[in-house]
């Protein structure tokens, strides 16, 4: 009985991880496009871009470690 719950929790967290990964990828790509079209990007904009990229790749590595695949 305990193992069944563990499997269910893992599945729920894996789904949440995939959703967060997808959201962060969209955010990162949006910021990347904004950075490209900006005439003179500020240091703050550059830092936000790097931060969103780092967040995305951190979750990407976690999904790879857990061997999660999207549909």
PDB file of N, CA, C and O in Angstrom:
ATOM      1  N   UNK A   1       0.819  -1.187   0.000  1.00  0.00           N
ATOM      2  CA  UNK A   1       0.000   0.000   0.000  1.00  0.00           C
ATOM      3  C   UNK A   1       0.871   1.263   0.000  1.00  0.00           C
ATOM      4  O   UNK A   1       0.541   2.242  -0.668  1.00  0.00           O
ATOM      5  N   UNK A   2       1.955   1.241   0.731  1.00  0.00           N
ATOM      6  CA  UNK A   2       2.813   2.417   0.793  1.00  0.00           C
ATOM      7  C   UNK A   2       3.508   2.675  -0.531  1.00  0.00           C
ATOM      8  O   UNK A   2       3.713   3.827  -0.913  1.00  0.00           O
ATOM      9  N   UNK A   3       3.867   1.624  -1.224  1.00  0.00           N
ATOM     10  CA  UNK A   3       4.575   1.794  -2.492  1.00  0.00           C
ATOM     11  C   UNK A   3       3.657   2.358  -3.569  1.00  0.00           C
ATOM     12  O   UNK A   3       4.106   3.098  -4.444  1.00  0.00           O
ATOM     13  N   UNK A   4       2.384   2.016  -3.509  1.00  0.00           N
ATOM     14  CA  UNK A   4       1.436   2.534  -4.476  1.00  0.00           C
ATOM     15  C   UNK A   4       1.294   4.048  -4.325  1.00  0.00           C
ATOM     16  O   UNK A   4       1.207   4.766  -5.321  1.00  0.00           O
ATOM     17  N   UNK A   5       1.271   4.526  -3.104  1.00  0.00           N
ATOM     18  CA  UNK A   5       1.160   5.964  -2.854  1.00  0.00           C
ATOM     19  C   UNK A   5       2.421   6.678  -3.335  1.00  0.00           C
ATOM     20  O   UNK A   5       2.341   7.770  -3.897  1.00  0.00           O
ATOM     21  N   UNK A   6       3.573   6.072  -3.118  1.00  0.00           N
ATOM     22  CA  UNK A   6       4.827   6.664  -3.545  1.00  0.00           C
ATOM     23  C   UNK A   6       4.845   6.829  -5.057  1.00  0.00           C
ATOM     24  O   UNK A   6       5.279   7.857  -5.577  1.00  0.00           O
ATOM     25  N   UNK A   7       4.372   5.808  -5.750  1.00  0.00           N
ATOM     26  CA  UNK A   7       4.324   5.864  -7.216  1.00  0.00           C
ATOM     27  C   UNK A   7       3.373   6.965  -7.672  1.00  0.00           C
ATOM     28  O   UNK A   7       3.663   7.684  -8.629  1.00  0.00           O
ATOM     29  N   UNK A   8       2.240   7.098  -6.988  1.00  0.00           N
ATOM     30  CA  UNK A   8       1.258   8.124  -7.329  1.00  0.00           C
ATOM     31  C   UNK A   8       1.835   9.521  -7.100  1.00  0.00           C
ATOM     32  O   UNK A   8       1.630  10.414  -7.922  1.00  0.00           O
ATOM     33  N   UNK A   9       2.542   9.718  -6.008  1.00  0.00           N
ATOM     34  CA  UNK A   9       3.149  11.012  -5.722  1.00  0.00           C
ATOM     35  C   UNK A   9       4.220  11.352  -6.757  1.00  0.00           C
ATOM     36  O   UNK A   9       4.309  12.491  -7.216  1.00  0.00           O
ATOM     37  N   UNK A  10       5.017  10.376  -7.115  1.00  0.00           N
ATOM     38  CA  UNK A  10       6.068  10.600  -8.116  1.00  0.00           C
ATOM     39  C   UNK A  10       5.446  11.015  -9.444  1.00  0.00           C
ATOM     40  O   UNK A  10       5.943  11.922 -10.112  1.00  0.00           O
ATOM     41  N   UNK A  11       4.366  10.354  -9.821  1.00  0.00           N
ATOM     42  CA  UNK A  11       3.692  10.680 -11.069  1.00  0.00           C
ATOM     43  C   UNK A  11       3.152  12.114 -11.033  1.00  0.00           C
ATOM     44  O   UNK A  11       3.274  12.848 -12.014  1.00  0.00           O
ATOM     45  N   UNK A  12       2.564  12.508  -9.919  1.00  0.00           N
ATOM     46  CA  UNK A  12       2.044  13.875  -9.779  1.00  0.00           C
ATOM     47  C   UNK A  12       3.161  14.911  -9.878  1.00  0.00           C
ATOM     48  O   UNK A  12       3.011  15.927 -10.557  1.00  0.00           O
ATOM     49  N   UNK A  13       4.267  14.656  -9.207  1.00  0.00           N
ATOM     50  CA  UNK A  13       5.381  15.595  -9.252  1.00  0.00           C
ATOM     51  C   UNK A  13       6.049  15.623 -10.624  1.00  0.00           C
ATOM     52  O   UNK A  13       6.532  16.669 -11.057  1.00  0.00           O
ATOM     53  N   UNK A  14       6.079  14.492 -11.301  1.00  0.00           N
ATOM     54  CA  UNK A  14       6.625  14.464 -12.654  1.00  0.00           C
ATOM     55  C   UNK A  14       5.770  15.303 -13.603  1.00  0.00           C
ATOM     56  O   UNK A  14       6.303  16.017 -14.452  1.00  0.00           O
ATOM     57  N   UNK A  15       4.457  15.218 -13.462  1.00  0.00           N
ATOM     58  CA  UNK A  15       3.560  16.025 -14.288  1.00  0.00           C
ATOM     59  C   UNK A  15       3.747  17.516 -13.999  1.00  0.00           C
ATOM     60  O   UNK A  15       3.754  18.336 -14.918  1.00  0.00           O
ATOM     61  N   UNK A  16       3.896  17.857 -12.729  1.00  0.00           N
ATOM     62  CA  UNK A  16       4.121  19.257 -12.351  1.00  0.00           C
ATOM     63  C   UNK A  16       5.462  19.746 -12.903  1.00  0.00           C
ATOM     64  O   UNK A  16       5.571  20.884 -13.361  1.00  0.00           O
ATOM     65  N   UNK A  17       6.466  18.896 -12.858  1.00  0.00           N
ATOM     66  CA  UNK A  17       7.781  19.253 -13.392  1.00  0.00           C
ATOM     67  C   UNK A  17       7.693  19.523 -14.889  1.00  0.00           C
ATOM     68  O   UNK A  17       8.283  20.488 -15.375  1.00  0.00           O
ATOM     69  N   UNK A  18       6.968  18.687 -15.626  1.00  0.00           N
ATOM     70  CA  UNK A  18       6.826  18.895 -17.063  1.00  0.00           C
ATOM     71  C   UNK A  18       6.068  20.188 -17.373  1.00  0.00           C
ATOM     72  O   UNK A  18       6.409  20.900 -18.318  1.00  0.00           O
ATOM     73  N   UNK A  19       5.048  20.485 -16.580  1.00  0.00           N
ATOM     74  CA  UNK A  19       4.299  21.726 -16.773  1.00  0.00           C
ATOM     75  C   UNK A  19       5.190  22.938 -16.501  1.00  0.00           C
ATOM     76  O   UNK A  19       5.205  23.889 -17.282  1.00  0.00           O
ATOM     77  N   UNK A  20       5.924  22.899 -15.400  1.00  0.00           N
ATOM     78  CA  UNK A  20       6.834  23.999 -15.063  1.00  0.00           C
ATOM     79  C   UNK A  20       7.925  24.149 -16.116  1.00  0.00           C
ATOM     80  O   UNK A  20       8.309  25.265 -16.467  1.00  0.00           O
ATOM     81  N   UNK A  21       8.415  23.038 -16.611  1.00  0.00           N
ATOM     82  CA  UNK A  21       9.455  23.055 -17.645  1.00  0.00           C
ATOM     83  C   UNK A  21       8.933  23.732 -18.913  1.00  0.00           C
ATOM     84  O   UNK A  21       9.624  24.545 -19.525  1.00  0.00           O
ATOM     85  N   UNK A  22       7.728  23.391 -19.289  1.00  0.00           N
ATOM     86  CA  UNK A  22       7.119  23.996 -20.471  1.00  0.00           C
ATOM     87  C   UNK A  22       6.907  25.502 -20.279  1.00  0.00           C
ATOM     88  O   UNK A  22       7.192  26.292 -21.179  1.00  0.00           O
ATOM     89  N   UNK A  23       6.407  25.894 -19.108  1.00  0.00           N
ATOM     90  CA  UNK A  23       6.181  27.312 -18.814  1.00  0.00           C
ATOM     91  C   UNK A  23       7.492  28.096 -18.818  1.00  0.00           C
ATOM     92  O   UNK A  23       7.559  29.198 -19.364  1.00  0.00           O
ATOM     93  N   UNK A  24       8.519  27.535 -18.218  1.00  0.00           N
ATOM     94  CA  UNK A  24       9.809  28.224 -18.173  1.00  0.00           C
ATOM     95  C   UNK A  24      10.449  28.340 -19.555  1.00  0.00           C
ATOM     96  O   UNK A  24      11.113  29.333 -19.855  1.00  0.00           O
ATOM     97  N   UNK A  25      10.249  27.330 -20.388  1.00  0.00           N
ATOM     98  CA  UNK A  25      10.792  27.403 -21.747  1.00  0.00           C
ATOM     99  C   UNK A  25      10.126  28.535 -22.517  1.00  0.00           C
ATOM    100  O   UNK A  25      10.796  29.301 -23.209  1.00  0.00           O
ATOM    101  N   UNK A  26       8.801  28.639 -22.395  1.00  0.00           N
ATOM    102  CA  UNK A  26       8.081  29.725 -23.070  1.00  0.00           C
ATOM    103  C   UNK A  26       8.557  31.080 -22.563  1.00  0.00           C
ATOM    104  O   UNK A  26       8.768  32.000 -23.354  1.00  0.00           O
ATOM    105  N   UNK A  27       8.725  31.208 -21.259  1.00  0.00           N
ATOM    106  CA  UNK A  27       9.183  32.468 -20.667  1.00  0.00           C
ATOM    107  C   UNK A  27      10.597  32.811 -21.132  1.00  0.00           C
ATOM    108  O   UNK A  27      10.880  33.959 -21.476  1.00  0.00           O
ATOM    109  N   UNK A  28      11.469  31.833 -21.142  1.00  0.00           N
ATOM    110  CA  UNK A  28      12.852  32.046 -21.570  1.00  0.00           C
ATOM    111  C   UNK A  28      12.907  32.487 -23.033  1.00  0.00           C
ATOM    112  O   UNK A  28      13.618  33.433 -23.373  1.00  0.00           O
ATOM    113  N   UNK A  29      12.156  31.798 -23.899  1.00  0.00           N
ATOM    114  CA  UNK A  29      12.154  32.153 -25.311  1.00  0.00           C
ATOM    115  C   UNK A  29      11.541  33.534 -25.545  1.00  0.00           C
ATOM    116  O   UNK A  29      11.987  34.270 -26.425  1.00  0.00           O
ATOM    117  N   UNK A  30      10.528  33.883 -24.767  1.00  0.00           N
ATOM    118  CA  UNK A  30       9.920  35.206 -24.878  1.00  0.00           C
ATOM    119  C   UNK A  30      10.924  36.288 -24.496  1.00  0.00           C
ATOM    120  O   UNK A  30      11.056  37.299 -25.186  1.00  0.00           O
ATOM    121  N   UNK A  31      11.628  36.066 -23.395  1.00  0.00           N
ATOM    122  CA  UNK A  31      12.627  37.040 -22.953  1.00  0.00           C
ATOM    123  C   UNK A  31      13.791  37.120 -23.946  1.00  0.00           C
ATOM    124  O   UNK A  31      14.356  38.192 -24.162  1.00  0.00           O
ATOM    125  N   UNK A  32      14.135  36.005 -24.535  1.00  0.00           N
ATOM    126  CA  UNK A  32      15.215  35.979 -25.516  1.00  0.00           C
ATOM    127  C   UNK A  32      14.849  36.825 -26.744  1.00  0.00           C
ATOM    128  O   UNK A  32      15.682  37.570 -27.259  1.00  0.00           O
ATOM    129  N   UNK A  33      13.614  36.706 -27.204  1.00  0.00           N
ATOM    130  CA  UNK A  33      13.143  37.505 -28.334  1.00  0.00           C
ATOM    131  C   UNK A  33      13.112  38.990 -27.978  1.00  0.00           C
ATOM    132  O   UNK A  33      13.502  39.837 -28.782  1.00  0.00           O
ATOM    133  N   UNK A  34      12.649  39.298 -26.775  1.00  0.00           N
ATOM    134  CA  UNK A  34      12.615  40.692 -26.346  1.00  0.00           C
ATOM    135  C   UNK A  34      14.028  41.272 -26.286  1.00  0.00           C
ATOM    136  O   UNK A  34      14.248  42.426 -26.652  1.00  0.00           O
ATOM    137  N   UNK A  35      14.965  40.478 -25.830  1.00  0.00           N
ATOM    138  CA  UNK A  35      16.361  40.921 -25.746  1.00  0.00           C
ATOM    139  C   UNK A  35      16.928  41.201 -27.141  1.00  0.00           C
ATOM    140  O   UNK A  35      17.678  42.159 -27.331  1.00  0.00           O
ATOM    141  N   UNK A  36      16.566  40.363 -28.111  1.00  0.00           N
ATOM    142  CA  UNK A  36      17.067  40.537 -29.472  1.00  0.00           C
ATOM    143  C   UNK A  36      16.534  41.810 -30.121  1.00  0.00           C
ATOM    144  O   UNK A  36      17.266  42.498 -30.833  1.00  0.00           O
ATOM    145  N   UNK A  37      15.264  42.128 -29.881  1.00  0.00           N
ATOM    146  CA  UNK A  37      14.674  43.285 -30.562  1.00  0.00           C
ATOM    147  C   UNK A  37      14.900  44.596 -29.819  1.00  0.00           C
ATOM    148  O   UNK A  37      14.615  45.667 -30.355  1.00  0.00           O
ATOM    149  N   UNK A  38      15.406  44.526 -28.601  1.00  0.00           N
ATOM    150  CA  UNK A  38      15.661  45.740 -27.842  1.00  0.00           C
ATOM    151  C   UNK A  38      16.858  46.479 -28.439  1.00  0.00           C
ATOM    152  O   UNK A  38      17.887  45.882 -28.753  1.00  0.00           O
ATOM    153  N   UNK A  39      16.695  47.784 -28.586  1.00  0.00           N
ATOM    154  CA  UNK A  39      17.742  48.607 -29.186  1.00  0.00           C
ATOM    155  C   UNK A  39      18.996  48.642 -28.320  1.00  0.00           C
ATOM    156  O   UNK A  39      20.099  48.393 -28.807  1.00  0.00           O
ATOM    157  N   UNK A  40      18.828  48.946 -27.052  1.00  0.00           N
ATOM    158  CA  UNK A  40      19.965  48.949 -26.120  1.00  0.00           C
ATOM    159  C   UNK A  40      19.529  48.288 -24.807  1.00  0.00           C
ATOM    160  O   UNK A  40      19.050  48.962 -23.895  1.00  0.00           O
ATOM    161  N   UNK A  41      19.698  46.977 -24.722  1.00  0.00           N
ATOM    162  CA  UNK A  41      19.244  46.257 -23.521  1.00  0.00           C
ATOM    163  C   UNK A  41      20.040  46.666 -22.281  1.00  0.00           C
ATOM    164  O   UNK A  41      21.252  46.875 -22.336  1.00  0.00           O
ATOM    165  N   UNK A  42      19.334  46.771 -21.182  1.00  0.00           N
ATOM    166  CA  UNK A  42      19.990  47.129 -19.924  1.00  0.00           C
ATOM    167  C   UNK A  42      20.629  45.898 -19.295  1.00  0.00           C
ATOM    168  O   UNK A  42      20.380  44.766 -19.710  1.00  0.00           O
ATOM    169  N   UNK A  43      21.436  46.137 -18.310  1.00  0.00           N
ATOM    170  CA  UNK A  43      22.097  45.050 -17.576  1.00  0.00           C
ATOM    171  C   UNK A  43      21.050  44.190 -16.857  1.00  0.00           C
ATOM    172  O   UNK A  43      21.193  42.971 -16.755  1.00  0.00           O
ATOM    173  N   UNK A  44      20.005  44.842 -16.366  1.00  0.00           N
ATOM    174  CA  UNK A  44      18.937  44.128 -15.666  1.00  0.00           C
ATOM    175  C   UNK A  44      18.210  43.161 -16.610  1.00  0.00           C
ATOM    176  O   UNK A  44      17.883  42.039 -16.224  1.00  0.00           O
ATOM    177  N   UNK A  45      17.966  43.595 -17.824  1.00  0.00           N
ATOM    178  CA  UNK A  45      17.315  42.741 -18.813  1.00  0.00           C
ATOM    179  C   UNK A  45      18.184  41.535 -19.141  1.00  0.00           C
ATOM    180  O   UNK A  45      17.691  40.415 -19.277  1.00  0.00           O
ATOM    181  N   UNK A  46      19.468  41.776 -19.265  1.00  0.00           N
ATOM    182  CA  UNK A  46      20.399  40.686 -19.548  1.00  0.00           C
ATOM    183  C   UNK A  46      20.435  39.686 -18.394  1.00  0.00           C
ATOM    184  O   UNK A  46      20.485  38.477 -18.617  1.00  0.00           O
ATOM    185  N   UNK A  47      20.410  40.186 -17.177  1.00  0.00           N
ATOM    186  CA  UNK A  47      20.413  39.307 -15.998  1.00  0.00           C
ATOM    187  C   UNK A  47      19.135  38.486 -15.914  1.00  0.00           C
ATOM    188  O   UNK A  47      19.182  37.306 -15.568  1.00  0.00           O
ATOM    189  N   UNK A  48      17.994  39.093 -16.226  1.00  0.00           N
ATOM    190  CA  UNK A  48      16.725  38.361 -16.219  1.00  0.00           C
ATOM    191  C   UNK A  48      16.728  37.252 -17.266  1.00  0.00           C
ATOM    192  O   UNK A  48      16.215  36.159 -17.030  1.00  0.00           O
ATOM    193  N   UNK A  49      17.311  37.546 -18.423  1.00  0.00           N
ATOM    194  CA  UNK A  49      17.409  36.543 -19.475  1.00  0.00           C
ATOM    195  C   UNK A  49      18.268  35.360 -19.012  1.00  0.00           C
ATOM    196  O   UNK A  49      17.886  34.203 -19.184  1.00  0.00           O
ATOM    197  N   UNK A  50      19.409  35.658 -18.433  1.00  0.00           N
ATOM    198  CA  UNK A  50      20.299  34.598 -17.939  1.00  0.00           C
ATOM    199  C   UNK A  50      19.631  33.787 -16.826  1.00  0.00           C
ATOM    200  O   UNK A  50      19.776  32.565 -16.768  1.00  0.00           O
ATOM    201  N   UNK A  51      18.906  34.467 -15.952  1.00  0.00           N
ATOM    202  CA  UNK A  51      18.232  33.784 -14.850  1.00  0.00           C
ATOM    203  C   UNK A  51      17.156  32.836 -15.366  1.00  0.00           C
ATOM    204  O   UNK A  51      17.052  31.701 -14.900  1.00  0.00           O
ATOM    205  N   UNK A  52      16.356  33.296 -16.323  1.00  0.00           N
ATOM    206  CA  UNK A  52      15.315  32.423 -16.866  1.00  0.00           C
ATOM    207  C   UNK A  52      15.928  31.237 -17.615  1.00  0.00           C
ATOM    208  O   UNK A  52      15.384  30.133 -17.585  1.00  0.00           O
ATOM    209  N   UNK A  53      17.052  31.467 -18.281  1.00  0.00           N
ATOM    210  CA  UNK A  53      17.747  30.377 -18.965  1.00  0.00           C
ATOM    211  C   UNK A  53      18.270  29.351 -17.951  1.00  0.00           C
ATOM    212  O   UNK A  53      18.147  28.145 -18.163  1.00  0.00           O
ATOM    213  N   UNK A  54      18.840  29.828 -16.874  1.00  0.00           N
ATOM    214  CA  UNK A  54      19.364  28.927 -15.848  1.00  0.00           C
ATOM    215  C   UNK A  54      18.249  28.114 -15.184  1.00  0.00           C
ATOM    216  O   UNK A  54      18.425  26.926 -14.915  1.00  0.00           O
ATOM    217  N   UNK A  55      17.113  28.745 -14.923  1.00  0.00           N
ATOM    218  CA  UNK A  55      15.977  28.035 -14.330  1.00  0.00           C
ATOM    219  C   UNK A  55      15.493  26.935 -15.260  1.00  0.00           C
ATOM    220  O   UNK A  55      15.229  25.813 -14.827  1.00  0.00           O
ATOM    221  N   UNK A  56      15.379  27.265 -16.546  1.00  0.00           N
ATOM    222  CA  UNK A  56      14.916  26.272 -17.519  1.00  0.00           C
ATOM    223  C   UNK A  56      15.865  25.082 -17.578  1.00  0.00           C
ATOM    224  O   UNK A  56      15.421  23.935 -17.519  1.00  0.00           O
ATOM    225  N   UNK A  57      17.159  25.338 -17.692  1.00  0.00           N
ATOM    226  CA  UNK A  57      18.103  24.234 -17.819  1.00  0.00           C
ATOM    227  C   UNK A  57      18.244  23.433 -16.531  1.00  0.00           C
ATOM    228  O   UNK A  57      18.573  22.248 -16.579  1.00  0.00           O
ATOM    229  N   UNK A  58      18.003  24.053 -15.393  1.00  0.00           N
ATOM    230  CA  UNK A  58      18.015  23.301 -14.147  1.00  0.00           C
ATOM    231  C   UNK A  58      16.874  22.283 -14.143  1.00  0.00           C
ATOM    232  O   UNK A  58      17.083  21.114 -13.816  1.00  0.00           O
ATOM    233  N   UNK A  59      15.670  22.725 -14.505  1.00  0.00           N
ATOM    234  CA  UNK A  59      14.548  21.792 -14.557  1.00  0.00           C
ATOM    235  C   UNK A  59      14.726  20.769 -15.677  1.00  0.00           C
ATOM    236  O   UNK A  59      14.299  19.622 -15.545  1.00  0.00           O
ATOM    237  N   UNK A  60      15.351  21.178 -16.770  1.00  0.00           N
ATOM    238  CA  UNK A  60      15.621  20.249 -17.865  1.00  0.00           C
ATOM    239  C   UNK A  60      16.533  19.110 -17.397  1.00  0.00           C
ATOM    240  O   UNK A  60      16.296  17.943 -17.706  1.00  0.00           O
ATOM    241  N   UNK A  61      17.569  19.467 -16.656  1.00  0.00           N
ATOM    242  CA  UNK A  61      18.485  18.451 -16.129  1.00  0.00           C
ATOM    243  C   UNK A  61      17.777  17.535 -15.128  1.00  0.00           C
ATOM    244  O   UNK A  61      18.027  16.329 -15.095  1.00  0.00           O
ATOM    245  N   UNK A  62      16.896  18.115 -14.316  1.00  0.00           N
ATOM    246  CA  UNK A  62      16.139  17.307 -13.351  1.00  0.00           C
ATOM    247  C   UNK A  62      15.228  16.318 -14.077  1.00  0.00           C
ATOM    248  O   UNK A  62      15.128  15.160 -13.673  1.00  0.00           O
ATOM    249  N   UNK A  63      14.570  16.761 -15.133  1.00  0.00           N
ATOM    250  CA  UNK A  63      13.703  15.870 -15.908  1.00  0.00           C
ATOM    251  C   UNK A  63      14.528  14.774 -16.575  1.00  0.00           C
ATOM    252  O   UNK A  63      14.094  13.624 -16.649  1.00  0.00           O
ATOM    253  N   UNK A  64      15.699  15.125 -17.055  1.00  0.00           N
ATOM    254  CA  UNK A  64      16.577  14.133 -17.675  1.00  0.00           C
ATOM    255  C   UNK A  64      17.048  13.117 -16.634  1.00  0.00           C
ATOM    256  O   UNK A  64      17.120  11.922 -16.921  1.00  0.00           O
ATOM    257  N   UNK A  65      17.367  13.586 -15.431  1.00  0.00           N
ATOM    258  CA  UNK A  65      17.800  12.704 -14.359  1.00  0.00           C
ATOM    259  C   UNK A  65      16.694  11.726 -13.972  1.00  0.00           C
ATOM    260  O   UNK A  65      16.949  10.549 -13.717  1.00  0.00           O
ATOM    261  N   UNK A  66      15.456  12.234 -13.933  1.00  0.00           N
ATOM    262  CA  UNK A  66      14.306  11.382 -13.582  1.00  0.00           C
ATOM    263  C   UNK A  66      13.812  10.543 -14.753  1.00  0.00           C
ATOM    264  O   UNK A  66      12.917   9.713 -14.593  1.00  0.00           O
ATOM    265  N   UNK A  67      14.401  10.760 -15.942  1.00  0.00           N
ATOM    266  CA  UNK A  67      14.034  10.032 -17.155  1.00  0.00           C
ATOM    267  C   UNK A  67      12.564  10.253 -17.511  1.00  0.00           C
ATOM    268  O   UNK A  67      11.834   9.312 -17.824  1.00  0.00           O
ATOM    269  N   UNK A  68      12.153  11.513 -17.455  1.00  0.00           N
ATOM    270  CA  UNK A  68      10.784  11.891 -17.784  1.00  0.00           C
ATOM    271  C   UNK A  68      10.747  12.325 -19.240  1.00  0.00           C
ATOM    272  O   UNK A  68      11.622  13.058 -19.700  1.00  0.00           O
ATOM    273  N   UNK A  69       9.751  11.877 -19.948  1.00  0.00           N
ATOM    274  CA  UNK A  69       9.568  12.279 -21.335  1.00  0.00           C
ATOM    275  C   UNK A  69       8.189  12.893 -21.493  1.00  0.00           C
ATOM    276  O   UNK A  69       7.212  12.417 -20.914  1.00  0.00           O
ATOM    277  N   UNK A  70       8.120  13.956 -22.283  1.00  0.00           N
ATOM    278  CA  UNK A  70       6.831  14.579 -22.539  1.00  0.00           C
ATOM    279  C   UNK A  70       6.110  13.804 -23.633  1.00  0.00           C
ATOM    280  O   UNK A  70       6.718  13.013 -24.355  1.00  0.00           O
ATOM    281  N   UNK A  71       4.834  14.036 -23.743  1.00  0.00           N
ATOM    282  CA  UNK A  71       4.031  13.292 -24.720  1.00  0.00           C
ATOM    283  C   UNK A  71       4.336  13.700 -26.083  1.00  0.00           C
ATOM    284  O   UNK A  71       3.751  13.175 -27.030  1.00  0.00           O
TER     285      UNK A  71
END
